[in-house]
C-alpha cells in the first residue's frame, strides 16, 4: 500500500517549529511513499501588498526566510509542491515593481528555493498525486468557511478529488452521485489545516479565526484512495495508527 503525507501551509517564518519538527520525525520514521506540500511554504511577508510603506517592507529577512524554507522542506522530505498565492508574491512583485528583472534565473521560484538541491518538483498546474486525486492550493475558487467544502467545490469543478490548503482549515467532505444500477461515484475534498504559530503572524490581530493545525494522509491500494486528516494538538503532538507522535 502506498502512503502520501500532505504537508499543510507552513507560512515560514510564522511556522510552529515544534509541530514541524514532530512532523519531520514522524515522516522519517513512518517512511511514506511520498510527501507533498499544498503551497504557502514561505509567507514572503516583506513583499506582500500589506507590507508596502510599512517597517515590514524593510525587514531584510527574505534571504533568511528562504534558507529556512529550503531546510524545512528538506527535513520534511517534500518531493512535490504546488503554486500558491504567497509564493506567487515573488513573481508578482518583480512583475509589478521591477519588470526589468523578469527572466533572471535566480528569481524563478524553484531556483530561488533551491528545489533542485533537495529533489523537489514545483507544479504550476494541479498535480495528480494519486488516481483521480489532484493537489491544488485552494485559491483557485471561492472560499467556504466550513473545513473541507472549499476543496469539495474544487473537486466538483474538476471531476476529481482534491487535496488543498489555503483556508488553514482542516476537514473532509464528499459528494456521491449514482443513477439506477450504475456504481456510485464519490469525490472528496480534503483540506489539511496549517502548521503556523499563530501568535507570530503579524496579520492576525486578535480577532476570530477558524484555523486548525494538522496535515493529511492518503493511503492508496490500486485505484482505491482513502483520505485521512490528522489534527495536531496544542503541544505539537498527534496520533497516527494508534500511536502518539511528538512526546
MDAnalysis code that builds the backbone (N, CA, C; Angstrom):
import MDAnalysis as mda
import numpy as np

u = mda.Universe.empty(741, n_residues=247, atom_resindex=np.repeat(np.arange(247), 3), trajectory=True)
u.add_TopologyAttr("name", ["N", "CA", "C"] * 247)
u.add_TopologyAttr("resid", np.arange(1, 248))
u.add_TopologyAttr("resname", ["UNK", "UNK", "UNK", "UNK", "UNK", "UNK", "UNK", "UNK", "UNK", "UNK", "UNK", "UNK", "UNK", "UNK", "UNK", "UNK", "UNK", "UNK", "UNK", "UNK", "UNK", "UNK", "UNK", "UNK", "UNK", "UNK", "UNK", "UNK", "UNK", "UNK", "UNK", "UNK", "UNK", "UNK", "UNK", "UNK", "UNK", "UNK", "UNK", "UNK", "UNK", "UNK", "UNK", "UNK", "UNK", "UNK", "UNK", "UNK", "UNK", "UNK", "UNK", "UNK", "UNK", "UNK", "UNK", "UNK", "UNK", "UNK", "UNK", "UNK", "UNK", "UNK", "UNK", "UNK", "UNK", "UNK", "UNK", "UNK", "UNK", "UNK", "UNK", "UNK", "UNK", "UNK", "UNK", "UNK", "UNK", "UNK", "UNK", "UNK", "UNK", "UNK", "UNK", "UNK", "UNK", "UNK", "UNK", "UNK", "UNK", "UNK", "UNK", "UNK", "UNK", "UNK", "UNK", "UNK", "UNK", "UNK", "UNK", "UNK", "UNK", "UNK", "UNK", "UNK", "UNK", "UNK", "UNK", "UNK", "UNK", "UNK", "UNK", "UNK", "UNK", "UNK", "UNK", "UNK", "UNK", "UNK", "UNK", "UNK", "UNK", "UNK", "UNK", "UNK", "UNK", "UNK", "UNK", "UNK", "UNK", "UNK", "UNK", "UNK", "UNK", "UNK", "UNK", "UNK", "UNK", "UNK", "UNK", "UNK", "UNK", "UNK", "UNK", "UNK", "UNK", "UNK", "UNK", "UNK", "UNK", "UNK", "UNK", "UNK", "UNK", "UNK", "UNK", "UNK", "UNK", "UNK", "UNK", "UNK", "UNK", "UNK", "UNK", "UNK", "UNK", "UNK", "UNK", "UNK", "UNK", "UNK", "UNK", "UNK", "UNK", "UNK", "UNK", "UNK", "UNK", "UNK", "UNK", "UNK", "UNK", "UNK", "UNK", "UNK", "UNK", "UNK", "UNK", "UNK", "UNK", "UNK", "UNK", "UNK", "UNK", "UNK", "UNK", "UNK", "UNK", "UNK", "UNK", "UNK", "UNK", "UNK", "UNK", "UNK", "UNK", "UNK", "UNK", "UNK", "UNK", "UNK", "UNK", "UNK", "UNK", "UNK", "UNK", "UNK", "UNK", "UNK", "UNK", "UNK", "UNK", "UNK", "UNK", "UNK", "UNK", "UNK", "UNK", "UNK", "UNK", "UNK", "UNK", "UNK", "UNK", "UNK", "UNK", "UNK", "UNK", "UNK", "UNK", "UNK", "UNK", "UNK", "UNK", "UNK", "UNK", "UNK", "UNK"])
u.atoms.positions = np.array([
    [0.835, -1.188, 0.000],
    [0.000, 0.000, 0.000],
    [0.880, 1.252, 0.000],
    [0.531, 2.206, -0.863],
    [1.258, 3.461, -0.904],
    [0.654, 4.447, 0.097],
    [1.496, 5.281, 0.645],
    [1.021, 6.342, 1.528],
    [1.639, 7.669, 1.092],
    [0.820, 8.719, 1.115],
    [1.283, 10.064, 0.780],
    [0.951, 10.991, 1.939],
    [1.949, 11.646, 2.479],
    [1.740, 12.656, 3.512],
    [1.598, 14.013, 2.833],
    [0.539, 14.731, 3.199],
    [0.248, 16.042, 2.612],
    [0.528, 17.128, 3.652],
    [1.601, 17.865, 3.435],
    [2.024, 18.918, 4.366],
    [1.172, 20.165, 4.150],
    [0.676, 20.736, 5.232],
    [-0.184, 21.910, 5.147],
    [0.636, 23.199, 5.091],
    [-0.057, 24.333, 4.991],
    [0.581, 25.644, 4.863],
    [1.567, 25.889, 6.013],
    [2.828, 26.124, 5.670],
    [3.874, 26.392, 6.658],
    [3.982, 27.879, 6.981],
    [3.877, 28.718, 5.952],
    [3.954, 30.182, 6.111],
    [5.242, 30.611, 6.828],
    [6.355, 29.992, 6.504],
    [7.641, 30.351, 7.112],
    [7.934, 31.836, 6.867],
    [8.271, 32.642, 7.894],
    [8.830, 32.266, 9.195],
    [7.805, 32.141, 10.321],
    [6.525, 32.081, 9.985],
    [5.484, 32.012, 11.005],
    [5.096, 30.563, 11.329],
    [5.972, 29.628, 11.037],
    [5.671, 28.219, 11.264],
    [5.843, 27.863, 12.742],
    [5.127, 26.834, 13.169],
    [5.251, 26.299, 14.522],
    [6.398, 25.293, 14.504],
    [7.534, 25.703, 15.020],
    [8.746, 24.876, 14.910],
    [8.578, 23.524, 15.592],
    [7.900, 23.493, 16.723],
    [7.721, 22.223, 17.433],
    [6.859, 21.260, 16.616],
    [5.745, 21.762, 16.089],
    [4.872, 20.907, 15.285],
    [5.589, 20.421, 14.030],
    [6.342, 21.315, 13.391],
    [7.065, 20.942, 12.165],
    [8.144, 19.912, 12.464],
    [8.871, 20.088, 13.568],
    [9.897, 19.109, 13.941],
    [9.276, 17.747, 14.236],
    [8.120, 17.750, 14.900],
    [7.440, 16.480, 15.184],
    [6.991, 15.793, 13.904],
    [6.493, 16.599, 12.952],
    [6.072, 16.030, 11.678],
    [7.265, 15.462, 10.923],
    [8.398, 16.162, 10.965],
    [9.605, 15.680, 10.292],
    [10.064, 14.347, 10.888],
    [10.008, 14.226, 12.208],
    [10.396, 12.973, 12.862],
    [9.426, 11.845, 12.491],
    [8.130, 12.189, 12.420],
    [7.138, 11.201, 12.016],
    [7.412, 10.697, 10.603],
    [7.657, 11.606, 9.677],
    [7.903, 11.237, 8.288],
    [9.146, 10.358, 8.178],
    [10.184, 10.700, 8.931],
    [11.419, 9.908, 8.899],
    [11.170, 8.483, 9.371],
    [10.340, 8.340, 10.423],
    [10.072, 7.013, 10.974],
    [9.011, 6.259, 10.178],
    [7.999, 6.966, 9.705],
    [6.851, 6.347, 9.033],
    [7.194, 5.908, 7.612],
    [8.135, 6.639, 6.998],
    [8.606, 6.320, 5.647],
    [7.460, 6.231, 4.630],
    [6.712, 7.333, 4.439],
    [5.654, 7.314, 3.425],
    [6.249, 7.170, 2.029],
    [5.417, 6.767, 1.095],
    [5.872, 6.640, -0.285],
    [6.294, 7.987, -0.845],
    [5.583, 9.023, -0.435],
    [5.836, 10.357, -0.987],
    [5.324, 11.411, -0.013],
    [5.925, 12.592, -0.074],
    [5.460, 13.743, 0.702],
    [5.220, 14.896, -0.260],
    [4.048, 15.527, -0.143],
    [3.712, 16.668, -0.981],
    [3.363, 17.848, -0.089],
    [3.438, 19.046, -0.660],
    [3.105, 20.268, 0.068],
    [2.037, 21.035, -0.697],
    [1.047, 21.555, 0.050],
    [-0.095, 22.215, -0.585],
    [0.157, 23.685, -0.925],
    [1.365, 24.188, -0.684],
    [1.673, 25.574, -1.025],
    [1.835, 26.465, 0.193],
    [2.113, 27.740, -0.047],
    [2.372, 28.718, 1.017],
    [3.451, 28.219, 1.971],
    [4.487, 27.619, 1.396],
    [5.602, 27.149, 2.209],
    [6.321, 28.324, 2.866],
    [6.402, 29.433, 2.141],
    [7.062, 30.644, 2.634],
    [6.055, 31.779, 2.588],
    [5.979, 32.542, 3.659],
    [4.980, 33.608, 3.726],
    [5.305, 34.766, 2.775],
    [6.600, 35.077, 2.643],
    [7.033, 36.219, 1.822],
    [6.330, 37.503, 2.251],
    [6.285, 37.692, 3.561],
    [5.558, 38.808, 4.136],
    [6.159, 40.176, 3.792],
    [7.459, 40.235, 3.553],
    [8.081, 41.542, 3.305],
    [7.743, 42.102, 1.927],
    [7.251, 41.234, 1.019],
    [6.906, 41.722, -0.316],
    [5.398, 41.620, -0.569],
    [4.622, 41.479, 0.484],
    [3.172, 41.475, 0.321],
    [2.678, 42.899, 0.107],
    [1.488, 43.014, -0.463],
    [0.924, 44.353, -0.676],
    [0.633, 45.047, 0.648],
    [0.443, 44.245, 1.714],
    [0.155, 44.815, 3.030],
    [1.405, 45.407, 3.663],
    [2.593, 44.983, 3.203],
    [3.836, 45.477, 3.784],
    [4.280, 46.804, 3.189],
    [3.778, 47.132, 2.012],
    [4.237, 48.331, 1.301],
    [4.013, 49.579, 2.152],
    [5.096, 50.344, 2.327],
    [5.014, 51.578, 3.094],
    [5.056, 51.386, 4.594],
    [5.347, 50.149, 5.051],
    [5.432, 49.863, 6.484],
    [6.838, 49.373, 6.824],
    [7.186, 49.338, 8.126],
    [8.510, 48.821, 8.512],
    [8.756, 47.393, 8.050],
    [7.688, 46.603, 7.901],
    [7.826, 45.215, 7.466],
    [8.534, 45.125, 6.120],
    [8.294, 46.100, 5.259],
    [8.893, 46.100, 3.927],
    [10.409, 46.217, 3.997],
    [10.926, 46.707, 5.120],
    [12.367, 46.972, 5.251],
    [13.060, 45.991, 6.198],
    [12.441, 44.860, 6.446],
    [12.995, 43.879, 7.376],
    [14.295, 43.235, 6.900],
    [14.450, 43.113, 5.604],
    [15.621, 42.457, 5.005],
    [15.764, 41.008, 5.495],
    [14.636, 40.343, 5.625],
    [14.653, 38.977, 6.158],
    [14.368, 37.914, 5.107],
    [14.129, 38.305, 3.865],
    [13.660, 37.346, 2.876],
    [14.705, 36.274, 2.569],
    [15.976, 36.640, 2.599],
    [17.020, 35.637, 2.357],
    [17.071, 34.610, 3.467],
    [16.985, 35.076, 4.708],
    [16.984, 34.166, 5.848],
    [15.752, 33.265, 5.829],
    [14.603, 33.853, 5.510],
    [13.371, 33.062, 5.434],
    [13.460, 32.014, 4.327],
    [14.056, 32.396, 3.207],
    [14.233, 31.446, 2.093],
    [15.090, 30.259, 2.522],
    [16.198, 30.557, 3.208],
    [17.084, 29.470, 3.636],
    [16.378, 28.536, 4.620],
    [15.589, 29.120, 5.522],
    [14.831, 28.308, 6.468],
    [13.817, 27.429, 5.735],
    [13.150, 28.002, 4.738],
    [12.152, 27.255, 3.973],
    [12.779, 26.052, 3.288],
    [13.922, 26.249, 2.664],
    [14.600, 25.141, 1.986],
    [14.972, 24.044, 2.967],
    [15.495, 24.440, 4.136],
    [15.872, 23.448, 5.144],
    [14.654, 22.677, 5.653],
    [13.542, 23.389, 5.886],
    [12.339, 22.740, 6.394],
    [11.778, 21.764, 5.354],
    [11.704, 22.191, 4.099],
    [11.208, 21.306, 3.044],
    [12.063, 20.057, 2.930],
    [13.361, 20.220, 3.083],
    [14.257, 19.064, 3.032],
    [14.016, 18.146, 4.226],
    [13.826, 18.718, 5.418],
    [13.607, 17.898, 6.612],
    [12.293, 17.139, 6.529],
    [11.305, 17.718, 5.830],
    [10.011, 17.062, 5.669],
    [9.995, 16.118, 4.461],
    [11.092, 16.071, 3.725],
    [11.244, 15.188, 2.562],
    [10.192, 15.454, 1.486],
    [9.856, 16.734, 1.307],
    [8.861, 17.126, 0.308],
    [9.406, 16.872, -1.094],
    [8.611, 16.188, -1.920],
    [9.016, 15.893, -3.286],
    [8.183, 16.633, -4.334],
    [6.991, 17.067, -3.954],
    [6.151, 17.820, -4.887],
    [5.475, 18.952, -4.134],
    [5.454, 20.131, -4.738],
    [4.768, 21.278, -4.158],
    [4.046, 22.047, -5.258],
    [2.978, 22.702, -4.883],
    [2.093, 23.342, -5.845],
    [2.182, 24.860, -5.723],
    [1.882, 25.576, -6.794],
    [1.887, 27.039, -6.729],
    [0.849, 27.511, -5.715],
    [1.085, 28.697, -5.192],
    [0.188, 29.222, -4.174],
    [0.259, 30.741, -4.156],
    [-0.697, 31.363, -3.503],
    [-0.772, 32.818, -3.543],
    [0.405, 33.490, -2.847],
    [0.912, 32.887, -1.770],
    [2.034, 33.533, -1.078],
    [3.330, 33.383, -1.854],
    [3.592, 32.198, -2.402],
    [4.819, 32.059, -3.183],
    [4.705, 32.763, -4.532],
    [3.482, 33.020, -5.005],
    [3.300, 33.836, -6.210],
    [3.798, 35.262, -6.014],
    [3.926, 35.677, -4.745],
    [4.340, 37.054, -4.460],
    [5.693, 37.392, -5.056],
    [6.571, 36.405, -5.196],
    [7.890, 36.686, -5.758],
    [7.764, 37.171, -7.194],
    [7.074, 36.399, -8.028],
    [6.888, 36.794, -9.434],
    [6.074, 38.083, -9.529],
    [5.002, 38.167, -8.756],
    [4.128, 39.342, -8.840],
    [4.850, 40.621, -8.445],
    [5.710, 40.543, -7.443],
    [6.456, 41.724, -7.007],
    [7.428, 42.184, -8.070],
    [8.145, 41.231, -8.658],
    [9.083, 41.587, -9.726],
    [8.330, 42.157, -10.923],
    [7.225, 41.518, -11.305],
    [6.459, 41.965, -12.466],
    [5.919, 43.376, -12.278],
    [5.457, 43.697, -11.075],
    [4.808, 44.986, -10.840],
    [5.790, 46.093, -10.496],
    [6.890, 45.756, -9.807],
    [7.783, 46.800, -9.306],
    [9.113, 46.878, -10.039],
    [9.555, 45.754, -10.622],
    [10.849, 45.755, -11.304],
    [10.804, 44.792, -12.480],
    [9.961, 45.077, -13.491],
    [9.784, 44.130, -14.591],
    [11.061, 43.870, -15.385],
    [12.017, 44.769, -15.276],
    [13.281, 44.548, -15.975],
    [14.041, 43.341, -15.455],
    [13.659, 42.841, -14.271],
    [14.318, 41.672, -13.695],
    [13.638, 40.364, -14.085],
    [12.525, 40.451, -14.801],
    [11.838, 39.238, -15.228],
    [12.757, 38.395, -16.108],
    [12.788, 37.129, -15.863],
    [13.647, 36.222, -16.609],
    [14.971, 35.960, -15.930],
    [15.268, 36.675, -14.836],
    [16.501, 36.418, -14.103],
    [16.381, 35.057, -13.418],
    [17.248, 34.111, -13.734],
    [17.088, 32.741, -13.225],
    [16.975, 32.673, -11.708],
    [17.722, 33.517, -10.997],
    [17.726, 33.462, -9.542],
    [16.381, 33.837, -8.935],
    [15.519, 34.498, -9.708],
    [14.211, 34.909, -9.209],
    [13.093, 33.985, -9.670],
    [13.457, 32.919, -10.344],
    [12.494, 31.877, -10.670],
    [12.274, 31.058, -9.396],
    [11.029, 30.852, -8.983],
    [10.761, 30.294, -7.667],
    [11.492, 28.990, -7.376],
    [11.475, 27.982, -8.290],
    [12.198, 26.745, -7.975],
    [13.684, 26.979, -7.699],
    [14.301, 27.892, -8.460],
    [15.718, 28.179, -8.211],
    [15.890, 28.995, -6.933],
    [14.970, 29.928, -6.711],
    [15.018, 30.761, -5.511],
    [14.986, 29.897, -4.256],
    [14.145, 28.861, -4.261],
    [14.023, 27.968, -3.108],
    [14.989, 26.786, -3.163],
    [15.819, 26.729, -4.212],
    [16.829, 25.673, -4.374],
    [16.194, 24.276, -4.359],
    [15.102, 24.139, -5.074],
    [14.385, 22.867, -5.060],
    [15.179, 21.744, -5.702],
    [16.016, 22.067, -6.685],
    [16.845, 21.035, -7.303],
    [17.763, 20.372, -6.283],
    [18.244, 21.180, -5.336],
    [19.185, 20.655, -4.347],
    [18.533, 19.648, -3.410],
    [17.223, 19.780, -3.201],
    [16.540, 18.874, -2.267],
    [15.650, 17.864, -3.002],
    [15.705, 17.885, -4.335],
    [14.970, 16.895, -5.121],
    [13.466, 17.098, -5.138],
    [13.019, 18.347, -5.051],
    [11.585, 18.646, -5.057],
    [11.178, 19.241, -6.403],
    [9.945, 18.960, -6.818],
    [9.407, 19.454, -8.081],
    [8.293, 20.451, -7.798],
    [8.327, 21.579, -8.481],
    [7.329, 22.637, -8.322],
    [6.339, 22.559, -9.484],
    [5.048, 22.542, -9.159],
    [3.998, 22.421, -10.167],
    [3.192, 23.718, -10.251],
    [3.055, 24.243, -11.440],
    [2.255, 25.449, -11.634],
    [0.798, 25.133, -11.921],
    [0.509, 23.880, -12.251],
    [-0.862, 23.430, -12.524],
    [-1.222, 22.321, -11.535],
    [-2.519, 22.020, -11.365],
    [-2.899, 20.924, -10.468],
    [-2.112, 19.656, -10.784],
    [-1.645, 19.002, -9.727],
    [-0.803, 17.819, -9.858],
    [-1.593, 16.591, -9.416],
    [-1.659, 15.568, -10.269],
    [-2.370, 14.346, -9.925],
    [-1.457, 13.473, -9.063],
    [-1.664, 13.522, -7.769],
    [-0.780, 12.839, -6.832],
    [-1.200, 11.398, -6.551],
    [-2.441, 11.043, -6.904],
    [-2.966, 9.688, -6.730],
    [-4.056, 9.494, -7.773],
    [-4.498, 8.258, -8.030],
    [-5.536, 8.053, -9.043],
    [-6.787, 8.887, -8.772],
    [-7.070, 9.802, -9.705],
    [-8.242, 10.678, -9.630],
    [-8.226, 11.607, -8.418],
    [-7.035, 11.952, -7.963],
    [-6.855, 12.923, -6.878],
    [-5.890, 14.008, -7.335],
    [-6.290, 15.260, -7.141],
    [-5.469, 16.392, -7.539],
    [-4.950, 17.143, -6.319],
    [-3.719, 17.607, -6.424],
    [-3.139, 18.522, -5.441],
    [-3.303, 19.942, -5.981],
    [-4.009, 20.777, -5.221],
    [-4.199, 22.179, -5.587],
    [-3.917, 23.020, -4.342],
    [-3.776, 24.338, -4.530],
    [-3.531, 25.156, -3.347],
    [-4.823, 25.477, -2.608],
    [-5.882, 25.845, -3.362],
    [-7.154, 26.163, -2.734],
    [-7.669, 27.551, -3.048],
    [-6.811, 28.385, -3.662],
    [-7.241, 29.741, -4.020],
    [-7.776, 29.805, -5.448],
    [-7.966, 28.650, -6.069],
    [-8.427, 28.626, -7.456],
    [-9.936, 28.858, -7.578],
    [-10.637, 28.864, -6.470],
    [-12.085, 29.098, -6.484],
    [-12.497, 29.897, -5.267],
    [-13.774, 29.935, -4.988],
    [-14.274, 30.688, -3.838],
    [-13.975, 29.926, -2.546],
    [-13.868, 30.667, -1.449],
    [-13.526, 30.092, -0.155],
    [-14.787, 29.885, 0.670],
    [-14.888, 28.722, 1.296],
    [-16.000, 28.418, 2.183],
    [-15.484, 28.322, 3.612],
    [-16.261, 28.818, 4.570],
    [-15.803, 28.872, 5.960],
    [-15.849, 27.525, 6.665],
    [-16.462, 26.522, 6.036],
    [-16.514, 25.182, 6.627],
    [-15.394, 24.326, 6.053],
    [-14.593, 23.754, 6.937],
    [-13.460, 22.947, 6.504],
    [-13.868, 21.807, 5.586],
    [-13.184, 21.671, 4.464],
    [-13.438, 20.604, 3.503],
    [-14.271, 21.042, 2.311],
    [-15.089, 22.082, 2.481],
    [-16.019, 22.469, 1.419],
    [-15.319, 23.213, 0.285],
    [-14.316, 24.017, 0.610],
    [-13.550, 24.686, -0.455],
    [-12.931, 23.641, -1.378],
    [-12.327, 22.604, -0.792],
    [-11.726, 21.530, -1.592],
    [-12.791, 20.751, -2.347],
    [-13.943, 20.508, -1.713],
    [-15.008, 19.757, -2.386],
    [-15.547, 20.529, -3.580],
    [-15.692, 21.837, -3.448],
    [-16.158, 22.647, -4.585],
    [-15.166, 22.591, -5.743],
    [-13.864, 22.561, -5.433],
    [-12.864, 22.398, -6.490],
    [-12.966, 21.008, -7.109],
    [-13.273, 20.011, -6.275],
    [-13.440, 18.650, -6.790],
    [-14.626, 18.578, -7.748],
    [-15.711, 19.248, -7.421],
    [-16.881, 19.246, -8.301],
    [-16.553, 19.911, -9.634],
    [-15.713, 20.934, -9.596],
    [-15.337, 21.629, -10.832],
    [-14.418, 20.792, -11.703],
    [-13.520, 20.045, -11.075],
    [-12.525, 19.287, -11.844],
    [-12.969, 17.854, -12.143],
    [-13.963, 17.360, -11.390],
    [-14.392, 15.981, -11.559],
    [-13.481, 14.979, -10.890],
    [-12.514, 15.456, -10.092],
    [-11.596, 14.584, -9.367],
    [-11.508, 15.060, -7.920],
    [-11.178, 14.147, -7.035],
    [-10.998, 14.522, -5.638],
    [-9.819, 15.486, -5.505],
    [-9.874, 16.351, -4.485],
    [-8.882, 17.420, -4.347],
    [-8.353, 17.480, -2.919],
    [-7.031, 17.588, -2.815],
    [-6.352, 17.946, -1.575],
    [-5.898, 19.392, -1.725],
    [-6.210, 20.226, -0.733],
    [-5.751, 21.608, -0.835],
    [-5.462, 22.188, 0.545],
    [-4.855, 23.361, 0.535],
    [-4.595, 24.130, 1.740],
    [-5.311, 25.459, 1.632],
    [-4.570, 26.535, 1.858],
    [-5.004, 27.917, 1.673],
    [-5.988, 28.396, 2.743],
    [-7.002, 27.612, 3.058],
    [-8.013, 28.054, 4.024],
    [-7.499, 27.999, 5.456],
    [-6.426, 27.253, 5.688],
    [-5.869, 26.999, 7.017],
    [-6.821, 26.196, 7.892],
    [-7.901, 25.711, 7.280],
    [-8.846, 24.861, 7.996],
    [-8.612, 23.405, 7.624],
    [-9.134, 22.544, 8.460],
    [-8.967, 21.116, 8.236],
    [-10.345, 20.483, 8.124],
    [-10.518, 19.593, 7.151],
    [-11.798, 18.935, 7.023],
    [-11.862, 18.015, 5.825],
    [-12.773, 17.062, 5.905],
    [-13.057, 16.132, 4.818],
    [-14.526, 16.260, 4.442],
    [-14.792, 16.344, 3.159],
    [-16.179, 16.379, 2.686],
    [-16.257, 15.546, 1.417],
    [-17.436, 14.981, 1.154],
    [-17.559, 14.166, -0.052],
    [-18.895, 14.427, -0.733],
    [-18.946, 14.038, -2.001],
    [-20.155, 14.177, -2.812],
    [-20.284, 12.900, -3.638],
    [-21.439, 12.240, -3.535],
    [-21.655, 10.968, -4.223],
    [-22.800, 11.100, -5.212],
    [-22.579, 10.567, -6.410],
    [-23.611, 10.548, -7.446],
    [-23.845, 9.117, -7.911],
    [-25.109, 8.793, -8.168],
    [-25.445, 7.477, -8.715],
    [-26.779, 7.587, -9.437],
    [-26.957, 6.727, -10.423],
    [-28.235, 6.691, -11.146],
    [-28.566, 5.245, -11.495],
    [-29.767, 4.826, -11.128],
    [-30.192, 3.466, -11.463],
    [-29.261, 2.422, -10.880],
    [-28.833, 1.515, -11.740],
    [-27.965, 0.426, -11.290],
    [-26.481, 0.754, -11.414],
    [-26.173, 1.970, -11.820],
    [-24.770, 2.326, -12.001],
    [-24.067, 2.417, -10.645],
    [-22.778, 2.150, -10.662],
    [-21.996, 2.209, -9.428],
    [-21.876, 3.662, -8.970],
    [-22.062, 3.924, -7.690],
    [-21.923, 5.300, -7.192],
    [-20.515, 5.837, -7.433],
    [-20.430, 7.120, -7.732],
    [-19.143, 7.789, -7.876],
    [-19.017, 8.823, -6.771],
    [-17.965, 8.716, -5.998],
    [-17.738, 9.647, -4.901],
    [-16.466, 10.438, -5.157],
    [-16.567, 11.748, -4.966],
    [-15.376, 12.604, -4.999],
    [-15.223, 13.242, -3.618],
    [-13.976, 13.485, -3.265],
    [-13.648, 14.007, -1.946],
    [-12.982, 15.376, -2.037],
    [-13.206, 16.156, -1.009],
    [-12.445, 17.381, -0.794],
    [-11.756, 17.282, 0.551],
    [-10.435, 17.425, 0.558],
    [-9.681, 17.340, 1.805],
    [-8.846, 18.594, 2.002],
    [-9.102, 19.310, 3.083],
    [-8.287, 20.458, 3.481],
    [-7.476, 20.053, 4.698],
    [-6.187, 20.386, 4.671],
    [-5.255, 19.773, 5.621],
    [-4.788, 20.707, 6.732],
    [-5.429, 21.875, 6.887],
    [-5.106, 22.757, 8.001],
    [-3.880, 23.605, 7.746],
    [-3.059, 23.791, 8.769],
    [-1.849, 24.604, 8.641],
    [-0.839, 24.176, 9.695],
    [0.378, 24.700, 9.572],
    [1.456, 24.415, 10.523],
    [2.026, 25.712, 11.082],
    [1.156, 26.681, 11.294],
    [1.586, 28.012, 11.737],
    [1.578, 28.143, 13.259],
    [2.432, 29.055, 13.743],
    [2.388, 29.508, 15.128],
    [1.671, 30.846, 15.098],
    [0.421, 30.844, 15.462],
    [-0.464, 31.968, 15.184],
    [0.006, 33.291, 15.798],
    [0.548, 33.235, 16.990],
    [0.916, 34.487, 17.660],
    [2.068, 35.208, 16.959],
    [2.816, 34.481, 16.116],
    [3.921, 35.099, 15.391],
    [3.479, 35.771, 14.091],
    [2.271, 35.455, 13.631],
    [1.787, 36.029, 12.375],
    [1.273, 37.442, 12.632],
    [1.959, 38.409, 12.073],
    [1.654, 39.809, 12.366],
    [0.289, 40.230, 11.837],
    [-0.255, 39.496, 10.871],
    [-1.523, 39.914, 10.294],
    [-2.724, 39.315, 11.031],
    [-2.488, 38.515, 12.074],
    [-3.581, 38.089, 12.946],
    [-3.611, 39.041, 14.131],
    [-4.666, 39.771, 14.290],
    [-4.714, 40.839, 15.285],
    [-5.767, 40.562, 16.357],
    [-5.788, 39.358, 16.863],
    [-6.640, 39.046, 17.985],
    [-8.095, 38.794, 17.653],
    [-8.443, 38.783, 16.375],
    [-9.822, 38.545, 16.002],
    [-10.151, 37.059, 15.982],
    [-11.355, 36.753, 15.609],
    [-11.769, 35.364, 15.499],
    [-11.226, 34.748, 14.214],
    [-10.776, 33.507, 14.298],
    [-10.393, 32.786, 13.091],
    [-10.648, 31.307, 13.311],
    [-10.905, 30.612, 12.229],
    [-11.325, 29.205, 12.324],
    [-10.271, 28.307, 11.688],
    [-9.065, 28.357, 12.233],
    [-7.954, 27.588, 11.699],
    [-7.632, 26.416, 12.608],
    [-7.080, 25.346, 11.999],
    [-6.636, 24.187, 12.770],
    [-5.279, 23.718, 12.264],
    [-4.403, 23.418, 13.207],
    [-3.133, 22.797, 12.818],
    [-3.378, 21.335, 12.442],
    [-2.682, 20.893, 11.416],
    [-2.820, 19.496, 11.029],
    [-2.104, 19.198, 9.724],
    [-2.297, 17.981, 9.239],
    [-1.781, 17.560, 7.946],
    [-2.665, 16.424, 7.462],
    [-2.383, 15.900, 6.278],
    [-3.220, 14.854, 5.714],
    [-2.416, 13.633, 5.290],
    [-3.108, 12.521, 5.188],
    [-2.508, 11.287, 4.687],
    [-3.455, 10.662, 3.675],
    [-2.917, 10.230, 2.543],
    [-3.656, 9.417, 1.577],
    [-3.063, 8.020, 1.587],
    [-3.929, 7.019, 1.676],
    [-3.489, 5.627, 1.568],
    [-4.060, 5.054, 0.277],
    [-3.205, 4.451, -0.528],
    [-3.563, 4.079, -1.894],
    [-3.310, 2.600, -2.116],
    [-4.350, 1.901, -2.519],
    [-4.249, 0.495, -2.893],
    [-4.873, 0.350, -4.273],
    [-4.040, 0.240, -5.303],
    [-4.550, 0.232, -6.666],
    [-5.178, 1.565, -6.995],
    [-6.456, 1.549, -7.373],
    [-7.175, 2.785, -7.662],
    [-8.023, 3.271, -6.486],
    [-7.911, 2.581, -5.362],
    [-8.681, 2.964, -4.174],
    [-7.826, 3.884, -3.304],
    [-8.372, 5.068, -2.998],
    [-7.651, 6.057, -2.206],
    [-8.481, 6.395, -0.963],
    [-7.882, 6.268, 0.199],
    [-8.561, 6.582, 1.450],
    [-7.892, 7.799, 2.097],
    [-8.639, 8.889, 2.265],
    [-8.061, 10.106, 2.850],
    [-8.231, 10.149, 4.364],
    [-7.301, 10.811, 5.022],
    [-7.380, 10.996, 6.471],
    [-6.763, 12.339, 6.836],
    [-7.444, 13.094, 7.696],
    [-6.861, 14.320, 8.228],
    [-6.363, 14.039, 9.642],
    [-5.205, 14.604, 9.970],
    [-4.564, 14.371, 11.265],
    [-4.460, 15.693, 12.016],
    [-5.269, 15.897, 13.037],
    [-5.172, 17.142, 13.806],
    [-3.939, 17.142, 14.704],
    [-3.324, 18.307, 14.844],
    [-2.180, 18.492, 15.739],
    [-2.658, 19.247, 16.974],
    [-2.296, 18.743, 18.151],
    [-2.736, 19.337, 19.409],
    [-1.871, 20.542, 19.781],
    [-2.286, 21.263, 20.825],
    [-1.576, 22.474, 21.236],
    [-0.131, 22.210, 21.610],
    [0.142, 21.004, 22.104],
    [1.517, 20.672, 22.488],
    [2.342, 20.114, 21.341],
    [1.770, 20.129, 20.127],
    [2.502, 19.678, 18.947],
    [2.417, 18.196, 18.684],
    [1.666, 17.454, 19.500],
    [1.546, 16.013, 19.304],
    [0.369, 15.678, 18.396],
    [0.392, 14.468, 17.862],
    [-0.694, 13.982, 17.021],
    [-0.704, 12.467, 17.053],
    [-1.813, 11.871, 16.636],
    [-1.968, 10.420, 16.680],
    [-2.142, 9.883, 15.265],
    [-1.336, 8.898, 14.914],
    [-1.466, 8.180, 13.638],
    [-1.360, 6.685, 13.927],
    [-2.317, 5.925, 13.431],
    [-2.335, 4.470, 13.584],
    [-2.185, 4.043, 15.055],
    [-2.867, 4.755, 15.938],
    [-2.874, 4.363, 17.347],
    [-1.646, 4.747, 18.140],
    [-0.724, 5.493, 17.535],
    [0.495, 5.903, 18.230],
    [0.553, 7.412, 18.354],
    [0.946, 7.883, 19.549],
    [1.114, 9.313, 19.756],
    [2.531, 9.711, 19.323],
    [2.586, 10.703, 18.441],
    [3.877, 11.192, 17.941],
    [4.155, 12.578, 18.525],
    [5.419, 12.821, 18.867],
    [5.831, 14.152, 19.305],
    [6.064, 14.303, 20.786],
    [5.860, 13.253, 21.566],
    [6.111, 13.345, 23.005],
    [7.586, 13.260, 23.311],
])
